[in-house]
Amino acid sequence: MAIGLSLLIKTDGTKLCEFRFTSPTKLKRRKSSLGKFPDVPSSDARLKAQSYRELISQQIDPIDKKQEKELAPSTYVRKVGQFENDVKPFFKGRLISSANSKI
């Protein structure tokens, strides 16, 4: 296996591909699961580990980058959904009637 890439075998026999590294931003040891083996072929795990190493060389924490990518769209969708479901119906009749009553 490649540097930083390991195969974790749990007590129940489950095998997980993990990438262990020192975070360039937090300066702490971290690990990221790349998936269950053999669902994730070792060749795919090696490619993912290589992409993580490239991010680390650019002083980017791969886990933080992955979380940013996953959270950004879901936060936007959640806020738009909240506006559509909660705020819009609340103001639906109020804006027009409020403007007419002041005139």
DSSP file with accessible surface (Angstrom, degrees, kcal/mol):
  #  RESIDUE AA STRUCTURE BP1 BP2  ACC     N-H-->O    O-->H-N    N-H-->O    O-->H-N    TCO  KAPPA ALPHA  PHI   PSI    X-CA   Y-CA   Z-CA
    1    1 A M              0   0  132      0, 0.0     3,-0.1     0, 0.0     5,-0.0   0.000 360.0 360.0 360.0 161.9    0.0    0.0    0.0
    2    2 A A    >   -     0   0   29      1,-0.2     3,-1.9     2,-0.1     2,-0.1  -0.253 360.0 -74.4 -78.7 164.9    1.0    3.6   -0.5
    3    3 A I  T 3  S+     0   0  146      1,-0.3    -1,-0.2    16,-0.0     3,-0.1  -0.351 121.0  12.7 -62.3 129.4    2.3    5.9    2.2
    4    4 A G  T 3  S+     0   0   29      1,-0.3    16,-3.1    -3,-0.1     2,-0.4   0.204 103.1 111.1  89.2 -15.6   -0.4    7.0    4.6
    5    5 A L  E <   +A   19   0A  13     -3,-1.9     2,-0.3    14,-0.2    -1,-0.3  -0.773  41.8 167.5 -96.2 132.0   -2.8    4.3    3.3
    6    6 A S  E     -A   18   0A  35     12,-2.9    12,-3.0    -2,-0.4     2,-0.6  -0.958  34.5-128.1-141.3 161.5   -3.7    1.4    5.5
    7    7 A L  E     -A   17   0A  64     -2,-0.3     2,-0.5    10,-0.2    10,-0.2  -0.950  23.2-157.8-111.9 115.1   -6.2   -1.4    5.7
    8    8 A L  E     -A   16   0A  55      8,-3.3     8,-2.8    -2,-0.6     2,-0.6  -0.831   2.0-161.8 -94.8 125.2   -8.1   -1.5    9.0
    9    9 A I  E     -A   15   0A 105     -2,-0.5     6,-0.2     6,-0.2     5,-0.1  -0.936  12.5-152.0-109.4 114.4   -9.5   -4.9    9.9
   10   10 A K    >   -     0   0  103      4,-2.9     3,-1.8    -2,-0.6     0, 0.0  -0.300  29.6-103.1 -80.0 168.4  -12.2   -4.6   12.6
   11   11 A T  T 3  S+     0   0  161      1,-0.3    -1,-0.1     2,-0.1    -2,-0.0   0.781 121.8  56.7 -65.1 -25.7  -13.1   -7.4   15.1
   12   12 A D  T 3  S-     0   0  117      2,-0.1    -1,-0.3     1,-0.0     3,-0.1   0.425 123.0-104.7 -85.9   2.9  -16.2   -8.2   13.1
   13   13 A G  S <  S+     0   0   44     -3,-1.8     2,-0.1     1,-0.3    -2,-0.1   0.356  72.6 144.0  94.5  -5.9  -14.1   -8.8   10.0
   14   14 A T        -     0   0   38     -5,-0.1    -4,-2.9     1,-0.0     2,-0.5  -0.441  38.3-148.7 -66.9 136.6  -15.0   -5.6    8.2
   15   15 A K  E     -AB   9  37A  86     22,-0.5    22,-2.8    -6,-0.2     2,-0.4  -0.939  14.6-173.3-113.2 129.6  -12.1   -4.1    6.3
   16   16 A L  E     -AB   8  36A  25     -8,-2.8    -8,-3.3    -2,-0.5     2,-0.5  -0.970  21.3-136.0-123.3 136.5  -11.8   -0.4    5.8
   17   17 A C  E     -AB   7  35A   0     18,-2.8    17,-3.4    -2,-0.4    18,-0.7  -0.797  32.8-176.0 -86.9 126.7   -9.3    1.6    3.7
   18   18 A E  E     -AB   6  33A  13    -12,-3.0   -12,-2.9    -2,-0.5     2,-0.5  -0.940  22.7-150.6-125.9 148.3   -8.0    4.5    5.7
   19   19 A F  E     -AB   5  32A   4     13,-2.6    13,-2.3    -2,-0.3     2,-0.4  -0.983  16.9-166.1-116.4 120.5   -5.7    7.4    4.9
   20   20 A R  E     + B   0  31A 101    -16,-3.1     2,-0.3    -2,-0.5    11,-0.2  -0.902  21.1 145.6-108.5 138.3   -3.7    8.7    7.9
   21   21 A F  E     - B   0  30A   9      9,-2.6     9,-3.3    -2,-0.4     2,-0.6  -0.961  49.8-101.2-159.0 167.8   -1.9   12.0    7.8
   22   22 A T  E     - B   0  29A  67     -2,-0.3     7,-0.2     7,-0.2     5,-0.1  -0.911  44.2-120.0 -99.6 123.8   -0.8   15.1    9.8
   23   23 A S     >  -     0   0    1      5,-3.0     4,-1.7    -2,-0.6     5,-0.2  -0.418  12.1-149.6 -64.6 129.2   -3.1   18.0    9.1
   24   24 A P  T  4 S+     0   0   23      0, 0.0    -1,-0.2     0, 0.0    37,-0.0   0.753  97.2  40.5 -71.8 -19.6   -1.2   21.0    7.7
   25   25 A T  T  4 S+     0   0   82      3,-0.1    -2,-0.1     1,-0.1    35,-0.0   0.832 127.5  28.2 -96.5 -35.3   -3.6   23.4    9.3
   26   26 A K  T  4 S-     0   0  103      2,-0.2     3,-0.1     0, 0.0    -1,-0.1   0.552  90.3-138.4-102.4 -12.7   -4.2   21.8   12.7
   27   27 A L     <  +     0   0  137     -4,-1.7     2,-0.3     1,-0.2    -5,-0.0   0.833  63.3 119.4  55.7  36.1   -0.8   20.0   13.0
   28   28 A K  S    S-     0   0  146     -5,-0.2    -5,-3.0    -7,-0.0     2,-0.2  -0.934  72.9 -99.1-126.2 154.6   -2.6   17.0   14.4
   29   29 A R  E     +B   22   0A 166     -2,-0.3     2,-0.3    -7,-0.2    -7,-0.2  -0.525  48.7 174.6 -70.8 135.2   -2.8   13.4   13.2
   30   30 A R  E     -B   21   0A  55     -9,-3.3    -9,-2.6    -2,-0.2     2,-0.3  -0.926  17.5-154.7-136.9 162.1   -6.0   12.7   11.4
   31   31 A K  E     -B   20   0A 113     -2,-0.3     2,-0.4   -11,-0.2   -11,-0.2  -0.995   1.9-162.5-140.8 147.9   -7.5    9.8    9.5
   32   32 A S  E     -B   19   0A  10    -13,-2.3   -13,-2.6    -2,-0.3     2,-0.4  -0.997  20.2-128.9-130.8 131.2  -10.1    9.6    6.7
   33   33 A S  E     -B   18   0A  56     -2,-0.4   -15,-0.2   -15,-0.2     3,-0.1  -0.626  14.9-169.8 -79.3 133.4  -12.0    6.5    5.7
   34   34 A L  E     -     0   0A  25    -17,-3.4     2,-0.2     1,-0.4   -16,-0.2   0.428  55.6 -83.4-100.6  -3.2  -11.9    5.9    2.0
   35   35 A G  E     -B   17   0A  20    -18,-0.7   -18,-2.8     2,-0.0    -1,-0.4  -0.556  56.6 -48.5 126.9 171.7  -14.5    3.2    2.1
   36   36 A K  E  >  -B   16   0A 113    -20,-0.2     4,-2.6    -2,-0.2   -20,-0.3  -0.559  65.0 -99.5 -79.3 142.4  -15.0   -0.5    2.8
   37   37 A F  E  4 S+B   15   0A  70    -22,-2.8   -22,-0.5     1,-0.3    -2,-0.0  -0.837 104.1  17.3 -96.0 134.0  -12.8   -3.1    1.1
   38   38 A P  T  4 S+     0   0   95      0, 0.0    -1,-0.3     0, 0.0   -22,-0.1  -0.922 117.9  66.9 -95.2   8.8  -13.5   -4.7   -1.4
   39   39 A D  T  4 S+     0   0  127      1,-0.2    -2,-0.2     2,-0.1    -4,-0.0   0.880 107.8  46.2 -57.0 -39.1  -16.3   -2.3   -2.3
   40   40 A V  S  < S-     0   0   33     -4,-2.6    -1,-0.2     4,-0.0    -6,-0.1  -0.935  98.4-132.4-102.6 110.8  -13.6    0.3   -2.9
   41   41 A P     >  -     0   0   55      0, 0.0     4,-2.1     0, 0.0     3,-0.3  -0.254  17.4-117.2 -61.6 151.9  -10.8   -1.3   -5.0
   42   42 A S  H  > S+     0   0   42      1,-0.2     4,-2.5     2,-0.2     5,-0.2   0.843 115.2  58.9 -61.3 -30.6   -7.3   -0.8   -3.8
   43   43 A S  H  > S+     0   0   56      2,-0.2     4,-2.0     1,-0.2    -1,-0.2   0.918 107.0  46.5 -65.0 -40.3   -6.5    1.1   -7.0
   44   44 A D  H  > S+     0   0   85     -3,-0.3     4,-2.5     2,-0.2    -2,-0.2   0.895 111.4  51.9 -66.9 -39.7   -9.2    3.6   -6.2
   45   45 A A  H  X S+     0   0    0     -4,-2.1     4,-2.6     1,-0.2    -2,-0.2   0.905 108.9  50.6 -62.9 -40.6   -8.0    4.0   -2.7
   46   46 A R  H  X S+     0   0  115     -4,-2.5     4,-2.3     2,-0.2    -1,-0.2   0.909 110.8  48.8 -64.2 -41.2   -4.4    4.6   -3.9
   47   47 A L  H  X S+     0   0  121     -4,-2.0     4,-2.2     2,-0.2    -2,-0.2   0.918 112.3  48.0 -64.6 -41.7   -5.7    7.3   -6.3
   48   48 A K  H  X S+     0   0   97     -4,-2.5     4,-2.3     2,-0.2    -2,-0.2   0.912 111.1  50.9 -65.0 -41.1   -7.7    9.0   -3.5
   49   49 A A  H  X S+     0   0    0     -4,-2.6     4,-2.5     1,-0.2    -1,-0.2   0.902 108.9  52.1 -62.5 -39.6   -4.7    8.8   -1.2
   50   50 A Q  H  X S+     0   0   86     -4,-2.3     4,-2.0     2,-0.2    -2,-0.2   0.919 108.9  49.3 -64.1 -40.8   -2.6   10.4   -3.9
   51   51 A S  H  X S+     0   0   42     -4,-2.2     4,-1.9     1,-0.2    -1,-0.2   0.887 110.3  51.6 -66.7 -35.5   -5.1   13.3   -4.3
   52   52 A Y  H  X S+     0   0    7     -4,-2.3     4,-2.4     2,-0.2    -2,-0.2   0.911 107.9  52.0 -64.3 -41.9   -5.1   13.8   -0.5
   53   53 A R  H  X S+     0   0   61     -4,-2.5     4,-2.2     1,-0.2    -2,-0.2   0.888 107.6  52.4 -62.2 -37.8   -1.3   13.9   -0.6
   54   54 A E  H  X S+     0   0   99     -4,-2.0     4,-0.9     2,-0.2    -1,-0.2   0.910 109.6  48.8 -64.8 -40.8   -1.4   16.6   -3.3
   55   55 A L  H ><>S+     0   0   34     -4,-1.9     5,-2.4     1,-0.2     3,-0.7   0.917 110.2  51.6 -63.1 -43.1   -3.8   18.7   -1.1
   56   56 A I  H ><5S+     0   0   37     -4,-2.4     3,-2.1     1,-0.2    -2,-0.2   0.899 104.6  56.1 -61.9 -38.8   -1.6   18.3    1.9
   57   57 A S  H 3<5S+     0   0   88     -4,-2.2    -1,-0.2     1,-0.3    -2,-0.2   0.776 105.8  52.3 -65.8 -21.7    1.4   19.5   -0.1
   58   58 A Q  T <<5S-     0   0  121     -4,-0.9    -1,-0.3    -3,-0.7    -2,-0.2   0.210 123.8-107.7 -93.9  12.5   -0.6   22.7   -0.9
   59   59 A Q  T < 5S+     0   0  125     -3,-2.1     2,-0.5     1,-0.2    -3,-0.2   0.823  77.7 134.4  64.3  35.2   -1.3   23.1    2.9
   60   60 A I      < -     0   0   56     -5,-2.4    -1,-0.2    -8,-0.1    -2,-0.2  -0.959  56.3-132.1-116.1 130.2   -4.9   22.1    2.5
   61   61 A D     >  -     0   0    3     -2,-0.5     4,-2.3     1,-0.2     5,-0.2  -0.697  12.5-149.6 -79.8 120.2   -6.5   19.6    5.0
   62   62 A P  H  > S+     0   0    2      0, 0.0     4,-2.3     0, 0.0     5,-0.2   0.865  94.9  51.6 -61.7 -34.7   -8.3   17.0    2.9
   63   63 A I  H  > S+     0   0   20      2,-0.2     4,-2.4     1,-0.2     5,-0.2   0.937 110.9  47.2 -68.9 -44.0  -11.0   16.4    5.6
   64   64 A D  H  > S+     0   0   33      2,-0.2     4,-2.4     1,-0.2    -1,-0.2   0.915 112.6  49.9 -62.8 -41.5  -11.8   20.1    5.9
   65   65 A K  H  X S+     0   0   89     -4,-2.3     4,-2.2     2,-0.2    -1,-0.2   0.924 110.6  49.8 -63.9 -42.0  -12.0   20.4    2.2
   66   66 A K  H  X S+     0   0   83     -4,-2.3     4,-2.1     1,-0.2    -2,-0.2   0.916 111.3  48.9 -63.5 -41.6  -14.3   17.5    1.9
   67   67 A Q  H  X S+     0   0   95     -4,-2.4     4,-2.5     1,-0.2     5,-0.2   0.893 109.8  51.5 -66.8 -39.5  -16.6   18.9    4.7
   68   68 A E  H  X S+     0   0  135     -4,-2.4     4,-2.2     1,-0.2    -1,-0.2   0.925 110.5  49.1 -61.2 -43.8  -16.7   22.3    3.0
   69   69 A K  H  < S+     0   0  155     -4,-2.2    -2,-0.2     1,-0.2    -1,-0.2   0.895 115.3  43.5 -64.9 -38.7  -17.7   20.7   -0.3
   70   70 A E  H  X S+     0   0  117     -4,-2.1     4,-0.8    -5,-0.2    -2,-0.2   0.864 117.4  44.2 -76.2 -34.8  -20.5   18.6    1.4
   71   71 A L  H  X S+     0   0  101     -4,-2.5     4,-2.4    -5,-0.2     5,-0.3   0.849  99.1  68.6 -81.7 -34.7  -21.9   21.4    3.6
   72   72 A A  H  X S+     0   0   63     -4,-2.2     4,-1.8    -5,-0.2     5,-0.2   0.939 105.0  37.8 -57.4 -54.3  -22.0   24.3    1.2
   73   73 A P  H  > S+     0   0   79      0, 0.0     4,-2.6     0, 0.0     5,-0.2   0.921 116.6  51.9 -66.1 -38.7  -24.8   23.1   -1.1
   74   74 A S  H  X S+     0   0   54     -4,-0.8     4,-2.4     1,-0.2    -2,-0.2   0.883 108.4  51.3 -67.5 -35.5  -26.8   21.5    1.6
   75   75 A T  H  X S+     0   0   45     -4,-2.4     4,-2.4     2,-0.2    -1,-0.2   0.937 111.4  48.0 -65.5 -43.0  -26.8   24.7    3.7
   76   76 A Y  H  X S+     0   0  165     -4,-1.8     4,-2.6    -5,-0.3     5,-0.2   0.949 112.8  47.6 -62.7 -47.6  -27.9   26.7    0.7
   77   77 A V  H  X S+     0   0   98     -4,-2.6     4,-2.6     1,-0.2    -1,-0.2   0.910 111.7  51.2 -61.5 -41.0  -30.7   24.3   -0.1
   78   78 A R  H  X S+     0   0  149     -4,-2.4     4,-2.4    -5,-0.2    -1,-0.2   0.918 111.3  46.9 -63.5 -43.3  -31.8   24.2    3.5
   79   79 A K  H  X S+     0   0  137     -4,-2.4     4,-2.2     2,-0.2    -2,-0.2   0.913 113.3  47.8 -68.1 -40.5  -32.0   28.0    3.8
   80   80 A V  H  X S+     0   0   54     -4,-2.6     4,-2.7     2,-0.2     5,-0.2   0.932 112.7  50.0 -64.7 -42.9  -33.9   28.4    0.5
   81   81 A G  H  X S+     0   0   24     -4,-2.6     4,-2.5    -5,-0.2     5,-0.3   0.900 109.4  51.4 -61.2 -40.3  -36.3   25.7    1.6
   82   82 A Q  H  X>S+     0   0  112     -4,-2.4     4,-2.7     2,-0.2     5,-1.0   0.923 111.5  47.3 -63.4 -42.8  -36.8   27.4    5.0
   83   83 A F  I  <>S+     0   0  101     -4,-2.2     5,-2.7     3,-0.2     4,-0.4   0.942 113.9  47.1 -63.7 -47.3  -37.6   30.7    3.2
   84   84 A E  I  <5S+     0   0   89     -4,-2.7    -2,-0.2     1,-0.2    -1,-0.2   0.892 121.3  36.0 -62.1 -41.0  -40.0   29.0    0.8
   85   85 A N  I  <5S+     0   0  120     -4,-2.5    -2,-0.2    -5,-0.2    -1,-0.2   0.826 132.5  18.1 -85.5 -33.4  -41.8   27.1    3.5
   86   86 A D  I  X5S+     0   0  100     -4,-2.7     4,-0.9    -5,-0.3    -3,-0.2   0.854 125.6  36.2-107.7 -50.2  -41.8   29.5    6.4
   87   87 A V  I  ><S+     0   0   48     -5,-1.0     4,-1.9    -4,-0.4     5,-0.2   0.925 109.8  55.9 -81.1 -45.2  -41.2   33.1    5.5
   88   88 A K  H  ><S+     0   0  105     -5,-2.7     4,-1.1     1,-0.2     3,-0.2   0.932 108.8  46.6 -58.1 -49.9  -42.9   33.4    2.1
   89   89 A P  H  4 S+     0   0   77      0, 0.0     4,-0.5     0, 0.0     3,-0.3   0.882 109.5  56.9 -61.5 -32.0  -46.4   32.3    3.4
   90   90 A F  H  < S+     0   0  111     -4,-0.9     4,-0.3     1,-0.2    -2,-0.2   0.906 116.0  34.2 -63.1 -42.9  -46.0   34.6    6.4
   91   91 A F  H  X S+     0   0   94     -4,-1.9     4,-1.6    -3,-0.2     5,-0.3   0.527  90.1 102.5 -91.2  -3.3  -45.5   37.7    4.2
   92   92 A K  T  < S+     0   0  170     -4,-1.1     4,-0.4    -3,-0.3    -1,-0.2   0.908  97.8  16.1 -51.4 -56.0  -47.8   36.7    1.4
   93   93 A G  T  > S+     0   0   50     -4,-0.5     4,-1.7    -3,-0.2    -1,-0.2   0.695 116.7  71.2 -92.2 -17.3  -50.8   38.9    2.2
   94   94 A R  H  > S+     0   0  135     -4,-0.3     4,-2.5     1,-0.2     5,-0.3   0.878  90.6  54.7 -72.2 -40.2  -49.1   41.3    4.6
   95   95 A L  H  X S+     0   0  115     -4,-1.6     4,-1.8     2,-0.2    -1,-0.2   0.926 112.4  42.7 -64.8 -42.0  -46.9   43.3    2.2
   96   96 A I  H  > S+     0   0  116     -4,-0.4     4,-2.0    -5,-0.3    -1,-0.2   0.954 117.7  44.7 -70.5 -46.2  -49.8   44.3   -0.1
   97   97 A S  H  X S+     0   0   67     -4,-1.7     4,-1.9     1,-0.2    -2,-0.2   0.884 112.1  53.3 -68.8 -34.6  -52.3   45.1    2.8
   98   98 A S  H  X S+     0   0   55     -4,-2.5     4,-1.0    -5,-0.2    -1,-0.2   0.918 109.5  48.0 -66.2 -39.4  -49.6   47.0    4.7
   99   99 A A  H  X S+     0   0   54     -4,-1.8     4,-0.6    -5,-0.3     3,-0.2   0.900 112.9  48.4 -69.2 -38.8  -48.8   49.2    1.8
  100  100 A N  H >< S+     0   0  108     -4,-2.0     3,-0.6     1,-0.2    -1,-0.2   0.848 106.6  56.0 -70.2 -35.2  -52.5   50.0    1.0
  101  101 A S  H 3< S+     0   0   93     -4,-1.9    -1,-0.2     1,-0.2    -2,-0.2   0.786 103.6  54.4 -72.5 -22.6  -53.3   50.8    4.6
  102  102 A K  H 3<        0   0  181     -4,-1.0    -1,-0.2    -3,-0.2    -2,-0.2   0.678 360.0 360.0 -82.9 -17.1  -50.7   53.5    4.9
  103  103 A I    <<        0   0  176     -3,-0.6    -3,-0.0    -4,-0.6    -4,-0.0  -0.256 360.0 360.0 -81.6 360.0  -51.9   55.4    1.8
